[in-house]
Amino acid sequence: EGVRVAALTLLGRAIGPAKLIEAVREALPCTQDDSWRVREAAVLALRELAISGDLEVEDAVVALLSDSRREVREGAAKAFETVINKGDADAAARVLEIVGAASEWRAET
């Protein structure tokens, strides 16, 4: 786990433009890792690496907004502004759906 977190952290900082797309593709699967630390590191790396409007990255970031760990959700919230196109109605609708579901869950407990 520690090595994967360190690698993702470095990936987000030390990559040149020629390897950008490859780096994003390497980080994406890590957003679904069993370790919350790896998921957090992956979403923060995507924040640094991703180009706004990449739908696969958008989907990963939006999904992590409802992660079971607060740290991952906070990382996704930080990445959200960077990776989501301003005015993207679909992304906004997905976020509202997540927020609404979270509000309903909190009201029931």
Residue frames relative to the residue before (quaternion, step in Angstrom):
aa qw qx qy qz dx dy dz
E 1.0000 0.0000 0.0000 0.0000 0.00 0.00 0.00
G 0.6806 0.5117 -0.2944 0.4338 3.60 0.81 -0.99
V 0.6512 0.5074 -0.3162 0.4674 3.56 1.01 -0.79
R 0.6545 0.5067 -0.3180 0.4623 3.60 0.96 -0.82
V 0.6358 0.5169 -0.3290 0.4694 3.58 0.98 -0.79
A 0.6650 0.4982 -0.3042 0.4658 3.59 0.89 -0.90
A 0.6542 0.5135 -0.3165 0.4563 3.59 0.94 -0.85
L 0.6680 0.4866 -0.3064 0.4724 3.60 0.93 -0.82
T 0.6228 0.5381 -0.3375 0.4569 3.57 1.03 -0.73
L 0.6766 0.4734 -0.2826 0.4880 3.57 0.93 -0.89
L 0.6064 0.5749 -0.3487 0.4245 3.56 1.01 -0.79
G 0.6838 0.5015 -0.2769 0.4519 3.54 0.99 -0.84
R 0.7453 0.4145 -0.2162 0.4754 3.59 1.18 -0.43
A 0.8178 0.3461 -0.1184 0.4443 3.55 0.88 -0.95
I 0.4878 0.6803 -0.4267 0.3421 3.60 1.12 0.40
G 0.3570 -0.7131 0.5610 0.2221 3.54 -1.06 0.73
P 0.6900 -0.5126 0.3157 0.4018 3.59 -1.18 0.43
A 0.6182 0.5731 -0.3521 0.4067 3.60 1.04 -0.67
K 0.7505 0.3752 -0.1994 0.5063 3.59 1.10 -0.65
L 0.3432 0.7943 -0.4567 0.2066 3.57 1.28 0.05
I 0.6957 0.4677 -0.2886 0.4626 3.60 0.73 -1.01
E 0.6413 0.5219 -0.3185 0.4635 3.57 0.96 -0.85
A 0.6527 0.5191 -0.3112 0.4557 3.59 0.95 -0.85
V 0.6313 0.5183 -0.3306 0.4727 3.59 0.99 -0.82
R 0.6705 0.5021 -0.2982 0.4576 3.60 0.91 -0.90
E 0.6347 0.5112 -0.3254 0.4796 3.60 1.15 -0.58
A 0.6922 0.4904 -0.2782 0.4505 3.58 1.00 -0.80
L 0.5802 0.6430 -0.3747 0.3308 3.60 1.00 -0.76
P 0.6908 0.4678 -0.3222 0.4473 3.67 0.71 -0.86
C 0.6073 0.5767 -0.3498 0.4198 3.58 1.14 -0.55
T 0.5501 0.6023 -0.4046 0.4133 3.61 1.21 -0.26
Q 0.7170 0.3916 -0.2453 0.5220 3.60 1.27 -0.23
D 0.3254 0.7709 -0.4870 0.2503 3.58 1.26 0.32
D 0.5896 -0.5817 0.4323 0.3566 3.57 -1.22 0.49
S 0.6822 0.4762 -0.2776 0.4804 3.57 1.12 -0.67
W 0.4255 -0.7067 0.4990 0.2656 3.59 -0.77 1.00
R 0.6073 0.5603 -0.3575 0.4353 3.60 1.09 -0.60
V 0.6459 0.4980 -0.3096 0.4889 3.57 1.06 -0.76
R 0.6363 0.5192 -0.3312 0.4646 3.61 0.97 -0.81
E 0.6525 0.5093 -0.3112 0.4669 3.57 0.98 -0.87
A 0.6656 0.4948 -0.3042 0.4687 3.60 0.89 -0.91
A 0.6410 0.5343 -0.3239 0.4458 3.59 1.01 -0.79
V 0.6933 0.4658 -0.2961 0.4634 3.59 0.84 -0.90
L 0.6438 0.5008 -0.3308 0.4746 3.59 1.05 -0.64
A 0.6126 0.5209 -0.3462 0.4832 3.60 1.10 -0.64
L 0.6435 0.5159 -0.3249 0.4629 3.59 0.97 -0.82
R 0.5830 0.5762 -0.3647 0.4418 3.57 1.08 -0.66
E 0.7074 0.4505 -0.2490 0.4845 3.56 1.00 -0.86
L 0.7667 0.4375 -0.1865 0.4313 3.57 0.98 -0.90
A 0.6925 0.5564 -0.2913 0.3551 3.53 0.86 -1.00
I 0.3799 -0.6718 0.5920 0.2322 3.47 -1.30 0.60
S 0.5453 -0.6291 0.4441 0.3312 3.56 -0.88 0.92
G 0.7767 0.3437 -0.2624 0.4580 3.55 -0.95 0.91
D 0.4767 0.6324 -0.4614 0.4000 3.62 1.24 0.04
L 0.3592 -0.7930 0.4494 0.2004 3.58 -0.24 1.28
E 0.6281 0.5297 -0.3481 0.4514 3.59 1.02 -0.68
V 0.6555 0.4861 -0.3021 0.4928 3.57 1.02 -0.79
E 0.6129 0.5466 -0.3455 0.4541 3.59 0.98 -0.81
D 0.6662 0.5102 -0.3053 0.4502 3.58 0.86 -0.97
A 0.6581 0.5114 -0.3108 0.4570 3.58 0.95 -0.88
V 0.6710 0.4949 -0.2981 0.4647 3.58 0.92 -0.92
V 0.6546 0.5040 -0.3167 0.4661 3.60 0.88 -0.88
A 0.6418 0.5223 -0.3296 0.4546 3.60 0.95 -0.83
L 0.6874 0.4912 -0.2891 0.4502 3.59 0.98 -0.80
L 0.5040 0.6351 -0.4314 0.3957 3.60 1.22 -0.15
S 0.7399 0.3375 -0.2183 0.5394 3.58 1.24 -0.36
D 0.2522 0.7856 -0.5211 0.2181 3.59 1.19 0.52
S 0.5888 -0.6046 0.4132 0.3421 3.56 -1.19 0.53
R 0.7174 0.4121 -0.2430 0.5065 3.59 1.20 -0.45
R 0.5306 -0.6516 0.4545 0.2955 3.55 -0.94 0.98
E 0.6429 0.5498 -0.3288 0.4199 3.59 0.94 -0.86
V 0.6574 0.4931 -0.2989 0.4852 3.57 1.04 -0.81
R 0.6355 0.5242 -0.3261 0.4637 3.59 0.98 -0.83
E 0.6522 0.5072 -0.3128 0.4685 3.59 0.98 -0.84
G 0.6374 0.5162 -0.3222 0.4727 3.60 1.01 -0.78
A 0.6495 0.5088 -0.3115 0.4714 3.56 1.01 -0.82
A 0.6355 0.5229 -0.3335 0.4598 3.59 1.00 -0.77
K 0.6386 0.5123 -0.3212 0.4760 3.59 1.05 -0.76
A 0.6904 0.4785 -0.2732 0.4688 3.58 0.98 -0.86
F 0.5413 0.6729 -0.3926 0.3164 3.57 1.09 -0.71
E 0.6928 0.4936 -0.2883 0.4397 3.57 0.76 -1.03
T 0.6701 0.5162 -0.2899 0.4477 3.57 1.06 -0.76
V 0.7993 0.3673 -0.1686 0.4447 3.57 0.80 -1.00
I 0.6612 0.4922 -0.3165 0.4695 3.61 1.15 -0.39
N 0.4546 -0.6642 0.5232 0.2800 3.55 -0.97 0.90
K 0.4729 -0.6452 0.5135 0.3105 3.56 -0.94 0.85
G 0.7923 0.2683 -0.2168 0.5033 3.56 -0.90 0.91
D 0.4481 0.6773 -0.4648 0.3529 3.62 1.25 0.18
A 0.2836 -0.8062 0.5001 0.1395 3.55 -0.13 1.32
D 0.6298 0.5375 -0.3440 0.4429 3.61 1.01 -0.73
A 0.6589 0.4929 -0.3100 0.4763 3.59 0.92 -0.88
A 0.6409 0.5226 -0.3239 0.4597 3.57 0.96 -0.84
A 0.6518 0.5150 -0.3131 0.4603 3.60 0.96 -0.84
R 0.6455 0.5126 -0.3240 0.4643 3.60 0.99 -0.81
V 0.6513 0.5061 -0.3155 0.4692 3.57 0.98 -0.82
L 0.6524 0.5079 -0.3184 0.4637 3.59 0.91 -0.85
E 0.6159 0.5400 -0.3368 0.4643 3.57 1.08 -0.72
I 0.6600 0.4998 -0.2966 0.4761 3.58 0.97 -0.90
V 0.6671 0.4972 -0.2998 0.4668 3.57 0.88 -0.94
G 0.6490 0.5163 -0.3142 0.4621 3.57 0.96 -0.81
A 0.6521 0.5054 -0.3094 0.4728 3.58 0.97 -0.85
A 0.6461 0.5158 -0.3151 0.4660 3.58 0.99 -0.82
S 0.6471 0.5182 -0.3156 0.4616 3.58 0.98 -0.83
E 0.6499 0.5110 -0.3119 0.4681 3.58 0.97 -0.87
W 0.6439 0.5250 -0.3181 0.4568 3.58 0.98 -0.89
R 0.6679 0.4948 -0.3060 0.4641 3.58 0.90 -0.89
A 0.6468 0.5290 -0.3210 0.4459 3.60 1.01 -0.77
E 0.6771 0.4982 -0.2886 0.4583 3.59 1.11 -0.69
T 0.7085 0.4580 -0.2745 0.4614 3.61 1.10 -0.57
